[in-house]
Amino acid sequence: MNARLSAMHRILDRPVSLAGRGLLLLGILLLVLGATLPLWRISLVAPQYAEGLTLDMYAYQIVAGNGGQDLAEINTLNHYIGMKPIAQADFLEMKVIPFAIGVFALLGLRAVMVGRIMNIVDLGVLFLYFGTFSLGSFAWRLYSYGHHLDPRAPMTIEPFMPVVIGSQQIANFVQTSVPLAGTFCMGAFLLCVLLAGWQSVREARRDLR
């Protein structure tokens, strides 16, 4: 057991391989690109809204369809069922996520320049935690919107959970929620980190034989 732990420590203390550094650089570019692209889209379609109402969620803002008018229309509809208005100021994640992305980009650059394999492991674990927390926070916010309904609203419906991924029927609306390009870029960043770690470990094992 001690011999295995010692061997693992020696591997984790090895520098990141050249191929690993290239993969990390690619991942950082994808991460920064993802921060500028829409992460998620929520849309509502009904007979009276055949073209649909859409909200695109970015890391730092909400962009509504139809030149921004869809948000006001959605909030009007939400008022009738007692749902709290959707406001960008309520999404604290949009203040945290851009900062977090900057931190991960800097940690990635550090691993490229002077990092060791352990730094890649730390980066991957931290980003996986960040992604899980962000998705969980998004799901909780949707749950809160669908369950904290004003009983004095003009229309009464049962509390509901807006779908996180996929489509569902809510009254006469079909609500759809799907990840967009920004989310896939961030997923690709994590994949690049994992591949960089795998490549570096493989090279370290070969050199230590």
Secondary structure, DSSP 8 states (H G I E B T S, - for coil): -HHHHHHHHHHHTSB--HHHHHHHHHHHHHHHHHHHS--EEEEEEETTEEEEEEEEE-SS-EEETTTTHHHHHHHHHHHHHT-----GGG-THHHHHHHHHHHHHHHHHHHHHH-BHHHHHHHHHHHHHHHHHHHHHHHHHHHHHHH---TTSSS--------SSEEEEETTEEEEEEE-HHHHHHHHHHHHHHHHHHHHHHHHHHHH-
